Each structure stands twice: as structure tokens, then as C-alpha cells.
């Protein structure tokens, strides 16, 4: 309890207001505003002071990494995520707190459904599109269907969609239902239907969770918003944290309007966190240049911060030149500022010609990098878990056994045990099993196939993968990894060191997409491809340009100290031709804002 009071005392005035607010609350949390600390303290405060056992709360996060960080911070305050607390993604909440416990009572046919992975779902969707017409197979098919489904689930107008879109969706959903399958969007849609049509389900949820906390509300889409409306109607209090300026996942149906709608409700209080603890004054001012001039955000730096941050401009006339500019000019400038490789992130929009040439330039210059979107094998929860086990084994000879932290590995292990059959080993059994697995890995050059076979025996991984409700895609990942490491397969020749090193970020700069930078922070960020018609992209309309502005804003605000902008006025089209245009307006706007300071 003492640590809780100490952490609460460290909060600023507005954070304290949010934590102590007794009713429904909307929290505007800009970049670096300490939203996670506020969210964690809110949960700890509610559990310790407001909600008597056995009742508890649910905290819905955007992804599993956020849930893991939240859990670690909560336990750091002496609050363990026990049966009183649900902590996980929206899909996990819908599946485990609504569909599993209540669907057998509402519709017994829903109890035997299996969650389909995204790759399989894509095949079903393509098949449905081909049945409607071979020419109805656009590159954004999934995005279009996702938006249509969101509109329909929210009972919003979808008259702008073509009849063929509706037919594709109908055939797709019929195909899934015929095989007792549900995709990720379907999980949320079914949960919404259950609580919308059964008031008693809301009553049960309110009895268990008098409070529901939602992180990154602006990214979770319309169906989540409708679920929240139903929960409020059932008496559950909501603590929604988000930032409309950071709503960048339009292809998933996310819309900032849902978050903003909460602020107009009379039964919600609004709190704005306007202190930025991440960036200096100059970075904060420049970052807002790309947003609406008519709506200043009034963000301020931490009063204790002295440096203002720095924005560097590098010109490479064509995007073809940007890889060499980054390698020969940008990275040396950042290293000269005493930044280490692991402090630096280089962002890109998508895997294209520029991306390929950037990889080649890094390899040629022998610059170590961690590629987050590596396509050699799937990156799901089980991938990271296996890499950590192998890495721990290889490093064990350099570490004291007493300092080996098994907490994260143990939590993942227990979560998989619960998911497969509801059982869980005792803490001692879990630790013993994991320690045996870790200590079995000793030779950095041991073939990966041999390691996977031994770990499967020690941890019974194959059984863990027999989970029909596979929200993480672990089942397909394990099938790929365990077979691809065999002779003649893609990972043949991979060693323990190869696999663990690819999951290790220390000593490497991070190479990831602008979208994947969300929720992260780095000492310095590099944003290339700042050519008009590339970033922002062409073609665009006012709405598309707003999405591009938010994407640039998110990428820019990941930096603690330095932002390097690589710009030009020429780019190479898909057909290989060069096109002359102009430099990105984002660069001009940032430069103008800096001159005004």
C-alpha cells in the first residue's frame, strides 16, 4: 500500500484528478503524457480502495505487449492480476468474459466455435470474392469488408458500399459458419450481439466488473464503442484513455469520432493530460505543426526538463537516395550525439523498393539492426517466448542463477496452460519446468530443430498449441517453427544463437513501420520518404490527408531527443519511372513552426 501512495504522490495534478474521479471518465492522453502510469494507478486505486473483493475490474488493452507492461507495473505496486482482474485485449475480453461464459446459455451452437487465424481468414475472404466475380478482388478487400462489418455491427449507415461488397461478406460469413469458425472481427460482433440482446448478461458483468478501463480507446473501433455503451447502460463505470490525434488504424475500422463522442455525454467527465514527459519543448511544438492549426493542443514539456530537443533535416532529392543518406549522413550524426544504436529507430511506410535498398545499405555498411517485420517466420507470442527461453539458457553461464527473472516466461506459460484446458501448474511446478528448459540450452551452435524437439518434451508445447480459441496465432506459428527447422526446410541450419539473437534488440537500431511505432519511444527517430505523394500518399482526399497527418504525428512524437527528417522531391513509381513532385508539406510545416519559435 505504501508504494501505491508514493506513486500517486508522483502524479501531476490532472493525473491525480483522473485517478480519483468517481464516475465515468474520458482521459485525453497526448504523447508522453504518462497515460500508462495513470491507468495503472487508477486500477490499483480502485482495487485497493473502492471495489471490495471478490468484485474486480477489467482492463482492455490494444495489444498483448501493452497488457504485459500493465501487468508488470501493477505487480510492481503490490497488486497481482488475480481472478478479480481481467487484463488483456478486446478480443480476449469478448471471448473469455462474454462469449465463453454466456453463449452456451444464449445459443448452444456458439460454444464449439474455433477462432480462425488471419491467413486462413484471408483465404476464405478471397474465395468469397472470387465467387462474386473475378474482377472484385481489390488489394484493399479486407479493409473494405472490415469497415462494412463495423458499420453493420454498429447499426450505422452503410449505403455507400456496393451490392457486391454485401454479397462477398455474406458468402464469407456463411463459409465460416459452415465450419464452426469465427474470425477476430466476429468475436467482437458476437459479444456485442450477446450483451445487446440480453440485459441479464450486462447485469452479470456489472456484478463481476463494476469498472472497465480501456486503453487506446480511439484505436479499438465502433463495435467496442457500442459494447461500452451497453456496459454503461448496465451500470458499469468506464475509464477510457486515448488520443484522437494518434488514431492511425483506419484499415481496421478505427475512428477518432467514437472517442470524441464520449466527451459529449453528460454522464462522462473529461480530463486532459497536457504535460509531455517524453520530449522537449522544440519537439513538442514541431510535432503539432502537422496537425490542425485551428485547434492548438496546448501540450507542455515536463517543467524539470532543460533540453528542448532537436530536429535535423537531410535532403536526398529522390527516395532512391534516402537509404544512402540515412547510412552515410543521418546515422553518423546521431552516433556523434552519443546515441547508441539501440536508441535509434528508422521508420518506413511499407515494404517496397526503398525498404529493400535500405536493408541492403545497412548490410553493406555493417550497421546492426532489428527488423520487426521479419518474414522468415511468424512473430507471435510463442515466438517471443521461445526466443527468451533460448536466450536465457545461452546467457545463464554469465548470470547468477538468483538474478534470472522467470516472471514473464512463467506468466506466458501459465496463460497457455489455462487457455488449452483451464488448468494451471503451481508456481513451483511452472518455475521448475521452465528452469529445466532454460538450463537444457547450452550450446550456441546447437541446431534449432534439436532444441525445439527437446523443449517440446520438457514443456509439452504441442499440447499447449491444442487451443481452439487461438487468439495469438501461436498454433500455426509453432507448426511452422517446428517443421521449418528440419532438414531441407526454410530454417534448416538455424542455430540456437541465430534464433535468440534475432529476438534480441540490444546493440541494434530498430527498423519498423510508422504504424508499428505507435506506443513506443526512442532517443532518436528517422522518418524518410518525405516526398509529396509518398508521405503524404497520393491519391488523397481531405479525410485521407488527415489520416496521413496523424501517422506522421505518431512517428514524430516517438522521439525523446532527436528527430531526423529525410526529404526530397522525386520518387520512383511502381512501374519504375521517376516522378518529380515537391517535398512533403509536413517538412515545410515543421520548418515553419521552428522558425516561429
C-alpha positions as CSV (number, residue, x, y, z in Angstrom):
1,X,0.0,0.0,0.0
2,X,2.9,2.3,0.8
3,X,4.3,2.0,-2.8
4,X,0.8,2.9,-4.1
5,X,0.8,6.1,-2.1
6,X,4.3,7.0,-3.2
7,X,3.4,6.5,-6.9
8,X,0.2,8.5,-6.5
9,X,2.2,11.4,-5.0
10,X,4.4,11.5,-8.1
11,X,1.5,12.1,-10.4
12,X,0.8,15.6,-11.7
13,X,-2.5,17.4,-10.7
14,X,-4.5,16.3,-13.7
15,X,-3.4,12.7,-13.4
16,X,-4.5,12.7,-9.8
17,X,-7.9,14.1,-10.8
18,X,-8.3,11.3,-13.3
19,X,-7.3,8.6,-10.8
20,X,-9.7,9.9,-8.1
21,X,-12.7,10.6,-10.4
22,X,-15.6,8.6,-9.1
23,X,-17.6,8.3,-12.3
24,X,-17.3,7.6,-16.0
25,X,-14.2,9.4,-17.3
26,X,-12.6,10.2,-20.6
27,X,-8.9,10.9,-20.4
28,X,-7.2,12.8,-23.3
29,X,-3.7,11.5,-23.1
30,X,-1.2,13.0,-25.6
31,X,2.2,11.6,-26.5
32,X,4.4,11.1,-23.4
33,X,1.7,12.2,-21.0
34,X,2.1,9.3,-18.6
35,X,-1.1,7.6,-19.6
36,X,0.1,4.1,-18.6
37,X,1.1,5.3,-15.2
38,X,-2.3,7.0,-14.8
39,X,-4.1,3.9,-16.0
40,X,-2.2,1.6,-13.7
41,X,-2.7,3.9,-10.7
42,X,-6.4,4.1,-11.4
43,X,-6.6,0.3,-11.4
44,X,-4.6,-0.1,-8.3
45,X,-6.6,2.6,-6.5
46,X,-9.9,1.0,-7.5
47,X,-8.8,-2.4,-6.3
48,X,-7.3,-1.2,-3.1
49,X,-9.8,1.5,-2.0
50,X,-13.1,1.3,-4.0
51,X,-14.0,-2.2,-5.2
52,X,-14.4,-4.7,-2.4
53,X,-13.5,-8.4,-3.1
54,X,-14.5,-10.6,-4.8
55,X,-15.6,-8.0,-7.3
56,X,-12.9,-6.5,-9.5
57,X,-12.3,-4.7,-12.8
58,X,-11.5,-5.4,-16.4
59,X,-8.7,-3.5,-18.3
60,X,-8.9,-3.7,-22.1
61,X,-5.6,-3.0,-23.9
62,X,-4.9,-2.6,-27.6
63,X,-2.3,-5.5,-27.8
64,X,-0.6,-8.1,-25.7
65,X,2.5,-6.1,-25.2
66,X,0.5,-3.3,-23.5
67,X,-1.2,-5.9,-21.3
68,X,2.2,-7.3,-20.3
69,X,3.5,-3.9,-19.4
70,X,0.4,-3.1,-17.5
71,X,0.6,-6.3,-15.5
72,X,4.3,-5.8,-14.6
73,X,3.6,-2.2,-13.4
74,X,0.5,-3.4,-11.4
75,X,2.5,-6.1,-9.7
76,X,5.2,-3.5,-9.0
77,X,2.7,-1.8,-6.9
78,X,2.0,-5.0,-5.0
79,X,-1.3,-5.7,-6.9
80,X,-1.3,-9.1,-8.6
81,X,-3.6,-9.7,-11.5
82,X,-5.7,-12.4,-9.8
83,X,-9.2,-13.6,-10.5
84,X,-10.5,-10.2,-9.6
85,X,-8.8,-8.7,-12.6
86,X,-9.2,-9.3,-16.3
87,X,-6.3,-7.9,-18.2
88,X,-6.0,-8.4,-22.0
89,X,-7.0,-7.4,-25.5
90,X,-10.5,-6.6,-26.6
91,X,-10.8,-9.9,-28.4
92,X,-9.7,-11.8,-25.3
93,X,-12.2,-9.9,-23.2
94,X,-15.0,-10.6,-25.6
95,X,-14.1,-14.3,-25.9
96,X,-13.3,-15.1,-22.3
97,X,-15.7,-12.7,-20.4
98,X,-18.7,-12.7,-22.7
99,X,-18.8,-15.5,-25.3
100,X,-17.4,-18.4,-23.4
101,X,-19.4,-18.0,-20.2
102,X,-22.7,-16.8,-21.8
103,X,-23.0,-18.1,-25.3
104,X,-24.0,-21.7,-24.2
105,X,-27.0,-20.1,-22.5
106,X,-27.9,-17.9,-25.4
107,X,-27.0,-20.1,-28.3
108,X,-25.6,-23.5,-27.6
109,X,-24.3,-23.7,-31.2
110,X,-21.8,-20.9,-30.5
111,X,-20.0,-22.9,-27.8
112,X,-18.0,-25.1,-30.2
113,X,-16.6,-22.4,-32.4
114,X,-12.9,-22.2,-33.3
115,X,-11.0,-19.0,-33.8
116,X,-9.6,-18.8,-37.3
117,X,-6.2,-17.2,-37.9
118,X,-5.8,-14.2,-40.2
119,X,-4.0,-16.1,-43.0
120,X,-6.8,-18.7,-43.2
121,X,-9.5,-16.0,-42.9
122,X,-7.9,-14.2,-45.9
123,X,-8.2,-17.3,-48.0
124,X,-11.9,-17.6,-47.1
125,X,-12.4,-14.0,-48.0
126,X,-10.6,-14.3,-51.3
127,X,-12.7,-17.4,-52.1
128,X,-15.9,-15.5,-51.4
129,X,-14.8,-12.6,-53.6
130,X,-13.9,-14.9,-56.5
131,X,-17.4,-16.4,-56.3
132,X,-19.0,-13.0,-56.7
133,X,-16.7,-12.0,-59.6
134,X,-13.0,-12.4,-60.6
135,X,-12.7,-8.7,-61.1
136,X,-14.0,-8.0,-57.5
137,X,-10.7,-8.7,-55.8
138,X,-9.2,-5.3,-54.9
139,X,-6.0,-5.0,-52.9
140,X,-7.9,-3.5,-50.0
141,X,-10.6,-6.2,-49.9
142,X,-10.0,-7.0,-46.2
143,X,-10.0,-3.3,-45.3
144,X,-13.2,-2.7,-47.2
145,X,-15.0,-5.7,-45.7
146,X,-13.8,-4.8,-42.2
147,X,-15.3,-1.3,-42.5
148,X,-18.5,-2.6,-43.8
149,X,-18.8,-5.1,-40.9
150,X,-18.1,-2.3,-38.4
151,X,-20.9,-0.1,-39.9
152,X,-23.3,-3.0,-39.8
153,X,-22.5,-4.1,-36.3
154,X,-22.9,-0.5,-35.1
155,X,-26.2,-0.2,-36.9
156,X,-24.7,2.7,-38.9
157,X,-25.4,3.7,-42.5
158,X,-23.6,1.5,-45.0
159,X,-25.4,2.6,-48.1
160,X,-22.1,3.7,-49.7
161,X,-21.0,0.1,-50.1
162,X,-21.7,-1.8,-53.3
163,X,-24.1,-4.7,-53.5
164,X,-21.1,-6.9,-54.4
165,X,-19.4,-5.9,-51.1
166,X,-22.5,-7.1,-49.2
167,X,-22.6,-10.3,-51.2
168,X,-18.9,-11.0,-50.6
169,X,-19.4,-10.5,-46.8
170,X,-22.5,-12.8,-46.8
171,X,-20.7,-15.6,-48.6
172,X,-17.6,-15.2,-46.3
173,X,-19.6,-15.4,-43.1
174,X,-21.6,-18.3,-44.4
175,X,-18.4,-20.2,-45.2
176,X,-17.1,-19.6,-41.7
177,X,-20.3,-20.6,-40.0
178,X,-20.5,-23.8,-42.0
179,X,-17.2,-24.9,-40.5
180,X,-17.9,-23.5,-37.0
181,X,-15.2,-20.9,-37.4
182,X,-15.1,-17.3,-36.2
183,X,-12.6,-14.6,-37.2
184,X,-11.3,-11.8,-35.0
185,X,-14.0,-9.3,-36.0
186,X,-16.6,-11.9,-35.5
187,X,-15.5,-12.4,-31.9
188,X,-16.3,-8.7,-31.1
189,X,-19.5,-8.8,-33.2
190,X,-20.8,-11.9,-31.4
191,X,-20.0,-10.4,-28.0
192,X,-21.8,-7.2,-28.9
193,X,-24.9,-9.1,-30.0
194,X,-25.0,-11.1,-26.8
195,X,-24.9,-8.1,-24.5
196,X,-27.1,-6.0,-26.7
197,X,-29.9,-8.6,-26.8
198,X,-29.6,-9.9,-23.2
199,X,-29.8,-7.4,-20.4
200,X,-29.2,-10.1,-17.8
201,X,-25.7,-10.6,-19.3
202,X,-24.9,-7.0,-18.6
203,X,-26.1,-7.5,-15.1
204,X,-23.7,-10.4,-14.5
205,X,-20.8,-8.4,-16.0
206,X,-21.6,-5.5,-13.7
207,X,-21.6,-7.8,-10.7
208,X,-18.2,-9.1,-11.6
209,X,-16.7,-5.9,-13.1
210,X,-18.2,-2.6,-11.7
211,X,-15.4,-0.8,-13.5
212,X,-14.0,-1.3,-17.0
213,X,-10.8,0.5,-18.1
214,X,-10.0,0.9,-21.8
215,X,-6.6,1.9,-23.1
216,X,-6.1,3.4,-26.6
217,X,-9.8,3.8,-27.0
218,X,-9.5,5.6,-30.3
219,X,-8.0,2.5,-32.0
220,X,-10.5,-0.1,-30.9
221,X,-13.3,0.7,-33.4
222,X,-17.1,1.1,-33.5
223,X,-18.1,-2.4,-32.1
224,X,-16.1,-1.7,-28.9
225,X,-17.7,1.7,-28.6
226,X,-21.2,0.0,-28.8
227,X,-20.2,-2.6,-26.2
228,X,-19.1,0.3,-23.9
229,X,-22.4,2.0,-24.4
230,X,-24.2,-1.2,-23.4
231,X,-22.0,-1.7,-20.4
232,X,-22.7,1.9,-19.2
233,X,-26.4,1.2,-19.6
234,X,-25.9,-1.9,-17.4
235,X,-24.4,0.3,-14.6
236,X,-20.7,-0.4,-15.2
237,X,-18.4,2.7,-14.9
238,X,-15.9,3.4,-17.7
239,X,-12.4,4.9,-17.6
240,X,-11.5,5.5,-21.3
241,X,-8.0,6.7,-22.1
242,X,-7.0,7.7,-25.6
243,X,-5.8,10.4,-28.1
244,X,-7.8,11.1,-31.3
245,X,-4.6,12.6,-32.8
246,X,-3.0,9.1,-32.6
247,X,-5.8,7.3,-34.4
248,X,-4.0,5.7,-37.3
249,X,-5.5,2.2,-37.8
250,X,-8.2,3.3,-40.3
251,X,-7.9,0.0,-42.1
252,X,-9.3,-1.8,-39.0
253,X,-12.3,0.5,-38.8
254,X,-10.9,2.7,-36.1
255,X,-12.4,6.2,-36.0
256,X,-11.5,9.1,-33.6
257,X,-15.2,10.1,-33.6
258,X,-16.1,7.3,-31.2
259,X,-13.7,8.5,-28.5
260,X,-14.8,12.1,-29.1
261,X,-18.4,11.1,-28.7
262,X,-17.8,10.1,-25.1
263,X,-16.7,13.6,-24.3
264,X,-20.1,15.0,-25.3
265,X,-22.0,12.7,-22.9
266,X,-23.3,14.3,-19.7
267,X,-22.6,11.2,-17.8
268,X,-18.8,11.4,-18.5
269,X,-16.2,13.7,-17.1
270,X,-13.3,14.8,-19.3
271,X,-9.7,15.1,-18.1
272,X,-6.9,16.3,-20.4
273,X,-3.3,15.4,-19.6
274,X,-1.2,18.1,-21.2
275,X,2.3,17.5,-19.8
276,X,4.7,15.7,-22.1
277,X,7.4,13.8,-20.2
278,X,9.0,12.3,-23.3
279,X,10.0,15.2,-25.5
280,X,11.5,18.7,-25.2
281,X,9.8,22.0,-26.0
282,X,11.0,22.2,-29.5
283,X,10.0,18.7,-30.4
284,X,6.5,19.2,-28.9
285,X,5.9,22.4,-30.9
286,X,7.2,21.0,-34.2
287,X,5.2,17.8,-33.8
288,X,2.0,19.7,-33.7
289,X,2.8,21.6,-36.9
290,X,1.3,18.8,-39.0
291,X,-2.0,18.8,-37.1
292,X,-4.8,21.3,-37.4
293,X,-3.6,24.9,-36.9
294,X,-7.1,26.0,-35.7
295,X,-7.1,23.5,-32.8
296,X,-3.9,24.0,-30.7
297,X,-3.2,21.1,-28.3
298,X,-1.6,23.2,-25.6
299,X,0.9,20.4,-24.7
300,X,3.8,21.5,-22.5
301,X,7.1,19.8,-21.6
302,X,8.0,18.5,-18.2
303,X,8.9,21.6,-16.2
304,X,12.0,19.8,-14.9
305,X,13.3,19.3,-18.5
306,X,16.1,21.6,-19.7
307,X,16.9,20.5,-23.2
308,X,14.4,21.4,-26.0
309,X,15.2,18.5,-28.4
310,X,16.5,18.8,-31.9
311,X,15.1,18.4,-35.4
312,X,17.6,17.6,-38.2
313,X,16.8,17.9,-41.9
314,X,18.5,15.8,-44.6
315,X,17.9,16.1,-48.3
316,X,18.0,13.3,-50.8
317,X,16.4,14.5,-54.0
318,X,14.9,11.1,-54.8
319,X,13.7,8.4,-52.5
320,X,16.3,6.2,-54.2
321,X,18.9,8.3,-52.4
322,X,17.4,8.1,-49.0
323,X,19.0,4.8,-47.9
324,X,22.5,6.1,-48.6
325,X,21.6,9.4,-46.9
326,X,20.5,7.5,-43.8
327,X,23.6,5.3,-43.7
328,X,26.2,7.9,-44.6
329,X,24.8,11.1,-43.0
330,X,21.9,10.5,-40.6
331,X,23.3,7.6,-38.5
332,X,26.8,9.1,-38.1
333,X,25.2,12.4,-37.0
334,X,23.1,10.6,-34.4
335,X,26.1,8.5,-33.1
336,X,28.1,11.7,-32.8
337,X,25.4,12.9,-30.4
338,X,26.3,10.0,-28.1
339,X,23.2,8.0,-29.1
340,X,23.7,4.2,-29.2
341,X,22.2,2.0,-32.0
342,X,19.5,0.7,-29.6
343,X,18.4,4.3,-29.0
344,X,17.7,4.8,-32.7
345,X,14.6,3.8,-34.8
346,X,14.2,4.1,-38.5
347,X,10.7,4.1,-39.8
348,X,9.3,3.1,-43.2
349,X,5.8,3.1,-44.8
350,X,5.7,-0.3,-46.3
351,X,8.0,-3.0,-47.9
352,X,8.8,-1.6,-51.3
353,X,11.9,-0.7,-53.4
354,X,13.0,1.9,-50.8
355,X,12.8,-0.7,-48.0
356,X,14.8,-3.3,-49.9
357,X,17.5,-0.8,-50.7
358,X,17.6,0.4,-47.1
359,X,18.2,-3.2,-45.9
360,X,21.0,-3.6,-48.5
361,X,22.6,-0.3,-47.4
362,X,22.5,-1.4,-43.7
363,X,24.0,-4.8,-44.6
364,X,26.7,-3.2,-46.7
365,X,27.7,-0.7,-44.0
366,X,27.5,-3.4,-41.4
367,X,25.0,-1.4,-39.3
368,X,23.3,-3.8,-36.8
369,X,19.5,-3.6,-37.0
370,X,16.5,-5.3,-35.6
371,X,13.8,-5.9,-38.2
372,X,10.5,-6.1,-36.5
373,X,8.5,-7.2,-39.6
374,X,10.9,-10.1,-40.4
375,X,9.2,-12.5,-42.8
376,X,11.4,-15.6,-42.1
377,X,8.9,-16.9,-39.6
378,X,5.8,-15.6,-37.8
379,X,6.2,-13.3,-34.8
380,X,3.6,-14.3,-32.3
381,X,3.5,-14.8,-28.6
382,X,5.1,-18.2,-28.7
383,X,7.9,-17.0,-30.9
384,X,9.0,-14.4,-28.4
385,X,8.6,-16.9,-25.5
386,X,10.9,-19.5,-27.2
387,X,13.4,-16.8,-28.1
388,X,13.5,-15.7,-24.4
389,X,13.9,-19.3,-23.2
390,X,16.8,-20.0,-25.5
391,X,18.4,-16.6,-24.9
392,X,18.2,-17.1,-21.1
393,X,19.9,-20.5,-21.5
394,X,22.7,-19.1,-23.5
395,X,23.3,-16.3,-21.1
396,X,22.9,-18.3,-17.9
397,X,26.6,-19.1,-17.6
398,X,27.2,-15.3,-17.4
399,X,24.4,-14.6,-14.9
400,X,23.9,-15.6,-11.3
401,X,21.0,-18.0,-11.1
402,X,19.4,-15.9,-8.4
403,X,19.1,-13.0,-10.8
404,X,17.4,-14.9,-13.6
405,X,13.9,-13.3,-14.0
406,X,11.4,-16.0,-14.8
407,X,8.3,-13.9,-14.2
408,X,7.4,-13.1,-17.8
409,X,8.2,-16.6,-19.1
410,X,6.1,-18.0,-16.3
411,X,3.1,-15.8,-17.0
412,X,3.1,-16.7,-20.6
413,X,3.4,-20.4,-19.8
414,X,0.5,-20.3,-17.3
415,X,-1.6,-18.3,-19.7
416,X,-1.2,-21.0,-22.4
417,X,-1.9,-23.8,-19.9
418,X,-5.2,-22.0,-18.9
419,X,-6.2,-21.4,-22.5
420,X,-5.8,-25.0,-23.6
421,X,-7.8,-26.7,-20.8
422,X,-8.4,-24.4,-18.0
423,X,-5.6,-25.9,-15.8
424,X,-2.6,-24.2,-14.4
425,X,0.5,-25.6,-12.8
426,X,1.5,-24.5,-9.3
427,X,4.0,-21.6,-9.3
428,X,6.8,-24.0,-8.2
429,X,5.9,-26.5,-11.0
430,X,5.9,-23.8,-13.6
431,X,9.3,-22.5,-12.5
432,X,10.9,-25.9,-12.3
433,X,9.7,-26.8,-15.8
434,X,10.9,-23.5,-17.2
435,X,14.2,-23.8,-15.4
436,X,14.8,-27.3,-16.8
437,X,14.0,-26.0,-20.3
438,X,16.3,-23.0,-19.9
439,X,19.3,-25.0,-18.5
440,X,18.9,-27.5,-21.3
441,X,20.1,-24.9,-23.8
442,X,23.8,-24.5,-23.5
443,X,25.4,-24.8,-27.0
444,X,25.0,-21.6,-29.1
445,X,25.6,-23.7,-32.3
446,X,23.1,-26.5,-31.5
447,X,20.6,-26.9,-34.4
448,X,17.3,-25.3,-33.8
449,X,15.4,-28.5,-34.7
450,X,17.0,-30.3,-31.8
451,X,16.2,-27.6,-29.4
452,X,12.6,-27.4,-30.4
453,X,12.2,-31.1,-30.0
454,X,13.7,-31.1,-26.5
455,X,11.7,-28.1,-25.4
456,X,8.5,-29.8,-26.7
457,X,9.3,-32.7,-24.5
458,X,10.1,-30.6,-21.4
459,X,7.2,-28.2,-21.7
460,X,4.7,-30.2,-23.7
461,X,4.4,-27.4,-26.2
462,X,2.5,-29.4,-28.7
463,X,-0.3,-29.9,-26.2
464,X,-0.3,-26.2,-25.4
465,X,-1.0,-25.5,-29.0
466,X,-4.2,-27.6,-29.0
467,X,-6.2,-24.5,-28.2
468,X,-9.2,-23.9,-30.5
469,X,-9.6,-20.3,-29.3
470,X,-6.2,-19.3,-30.6
471,X,-6.2,-15.5,-30.4
472,X,-2.5,-15.1,-30.9
473,X,-1.9,-17.4,-33.9
474,X,0.5,-19.5,-31.7
475,X,-0.7,-22.8,-33.1
476,X,0.2,-22.0,-36.7
477,X,3.5,-20.4,-35.6
478,X,4.6,-23.5,-33.6
479,X,3.6,-25.7,-36.5
480,X,5.8,-23.6,-38.8
481,X,8.7,-23.3,-36.5
482,X,8.9,-27.0,-35.5
483,X,8.7,-28.2,-39.1
484,X,10.7,-25.4,-40.8
485,X,13.8,-26.1,-38.6
486,X,14.1,-29.6,-40.1
487,X,16.4,-30.8,-42.9
488,X,15.7,-29.1,-46.2
489,X,13.2,-26.6,-44.7
490,X,13.4,-22.7,-44.5
491,X,15.1,-22.7,-41.1
492,X,17.4,-25.6,-41.7
493,X,20.8,-24.6,-40.5
494,X,19.5,-22.2,-37.9
495,X,21.2,-22.4,-34.5
496,X,20.2,-21.5,-31.0
497,X,22.3,-18.4,-31.3
498,X,20.7,-17.4,-34.7
499,X,17.2,-17.6,-33.3
500,X,17.8,-15.9,-30.0
501,X,19.8,-13.1,-31.5
502,X,17.1,-12.2,-33.9
503,X,14.8,-11.6,-30.9
504,X,17.4,-9.5,-29.2
505,X,17.4,-5.8,-29.7
506,X,20.4,-4.7,-27.6
507,X,23.1,-3.1,-29.7
508,X,20.8,-2.8,-32.8
509,X,18.8,0.0,-34.2
510,X,15.1,-0.7,-34.7
511,X,13.7,-0.8,-38.2
512,X,9.9,-0.8,-38.2
513,X,6.9,0.7,-39.9
514,X,5.4,4.1,-39.0
515,X,2.2,2.3,-37.8
516,X,4.2,-0.1,-35.6
517,X,6.0,2.8,-33.9
518,X,2.7,3.5,-32.0
519,X,3.1,3.3,-28.3
520,X,6.9,3.3,-28.4
521,X,9.7,5.7,-27.6
522,X,13.3,6.1,-28.8
523,X,16.1,8.5,-28.2
524,X,16.1,9.4,-31.9
525,X,13.7,8.6,-34.8
526,X,14.4,8.8,-38.5
527,X,11.5,9.5,-40.8
528,X,12.4,9.1,-44.5
529,X,10.3,9.1,-47.8
530,X,9.1,12.6,-47.0
531,X,8.2,13.4,-50.6
532,X,4.8,14.7,-51.6
533,X,2.6,11.9,-53.0
534,X,4.6,9.4,-50.9
535,X,4.3,10.8,-47.4
536,X,1.6,12.1,-47.6
537,X,0.5,9.5,-50.0
538,X,-1.3,10.0,-53.3
539,X,-4.1,10.0,-54.2
540,X,-5.8,11.6,-51.2
541,X,-8.9,13.4,-50.2
542,X,-9.3,15.6,-47.0
543,X,-10.1,12.5,-44.9
544,X,-7.1,10.6,-46.3
545,X,-4.8,13.5,-45.7
546,X,-5.9,13.7,-42.0
547,X,-5.0,10.1,-41.6
548,X,-1.6,10.7,-43.1
549,X,-1.1,13.7,-40.8
550,X,-1.8,11.6,-37.8
551,X,0.6,8.9,-39.0
552,X,3.4,11.5,-39.3
553,X,2.5,12.9,-35.9
554,X,2.7,9.5,-34.3
555,X,6.0,8.7,-35.9
556,X,7.4,12.2,-35.0
557,X,6.3,12.0,-31.3
558,X,8.2,8.7,-30.6
559,X,11.4,10.8,-30.2
560,X,12.8,11.8,-26.8
561,X,15.7,13.9,-28.1
562,X,16.2,14.0,-31.9
563,X,14.0,13.7,-35.0
564,X,15.8,13.3,-38.4
565,X,13.6,14.1,-41.4
566,X,14.8,12.8,-44.8
567,X,13.0,14.6,-47.6
568,X,13.1,15.1,-51.3
569,X,11.0,16.0,-54.4
570,X,11.4,12.9,-56.6
571,X,10.1,9.3,-56.1
572,X,10.1,6.2,-58.2
573,X,6.6,4.9,-59.3
574,X,5.6,1.3,-59.2
575,X,6.3,1.0,-62.9
576,X,9.9,2.1,-62.3
577,X,9.6,5.6,-63.7
578,X,10.8,8.6,-61.7
579,X,8.2,11.3,-60.9
580,X,9.1,14.9,-60.0
581,X,6.8,16.4,-57.4
582,X,7.5,18.5,-54.3
583,X,8.9,17.9,-50.8
584,X,6.4,16.8,-48.2
585,X,4.2,19.6,-46.8
586,X,4.9,18.1,-43.4
587,X,8.6,19.1,-43.7
588,X,7.6,22.7,-44.7
589,X,5.2,22.9,-41.8
590,X,7.7,21.7,-39.3
591,X,10.3,24.0,-40.6
592,X,7.9,27.0,-40.5
593,X,6.9,26.2,-36.9
594,X,10.6,26.0,-35.8
595,X,11.2,29.5,-37.3
596,X,8.3,30.9,-35.3
597,X,9.7,29.7,-32.0
